[in-house]
Amino acid sequence: MSNQKRVPVIAGNWKMYKNVNETRDFFRALPDSVRSCTDPMVVICPPFTDLHSAKENMGGSTLQLGAQNMHWQDEGAFTGEISPLMLRDIGCSHVLIGHSERRQYFGETDGTVNRKTLAALQWQLIPIVCVGEKLEEREAKLTDNVVIVQVQRALLNISKELIATIIFAYEPVWAIGTGKTCDSAEANRVCGIIRETVAMMSDKETAEQVRILYGGSVKPDSIKEQMSQPHIDGALVGGASLDPKSFSAIVNFR
Ligand code: PEP
């Protein structure tokens, strides 16, 4: 059932795009309706090298800063990695965890997703935990199983109180960057399964508080229908988040 208390979230994942100047230009081009938006809450996840510039250019806005990945340790000899403390220090409030591109190209597993989710919560970063099936899994009718196992493993050893603060993103891998969106009713069905799994790992009341986003080729002309679905509480937007006009149109979906 839809719950009016869940404030929707629109999160932009810039992936490995934009330099410091392009980041500044993006924020300058955003209209006040986006800069001061609180419903939906707007989160922008630039590459690590743009986090500082993004934070500066977000000044005085309600926009939230997110990272695209992190290590689970506080510090140490982990060349090339970034810790949750470093993300807090630079002004992040959110972090993407287990994006399918990290799972596919960088060896991210359900185990590392769980460690990172625990570490993010420990340092008061809101994790946006990405789950979703590959095309061959959907064709083999394994979607529900895949998503249930990913959610169960992500939530191991996490208390109900903390689970309530997590954001999930259902991102069917075959819909990411392909221009193919998952049918809204089907995306809603899978988001409902994610909510049921969260309830099994905590309780119904907790699951009703958890925000579940849809991601996969979200565009200005698809967002309204996606947002009308009772289990879809927002969107994780890749390609369309790079352009201030299309991102603003998605944020202003109403
Ligand atoms: C993503 O990167 O999480 C994503 C959903 O990308 P796109 O919107 O480009 O499909």
Residues whose N, C-alpha, C, O or C-beta is under 5 A from the ligand:
A	BS01	PEP	N13 A175 I176 G177 T178 G215 G216 S217 V218 L236 V237 G238 G239 A240
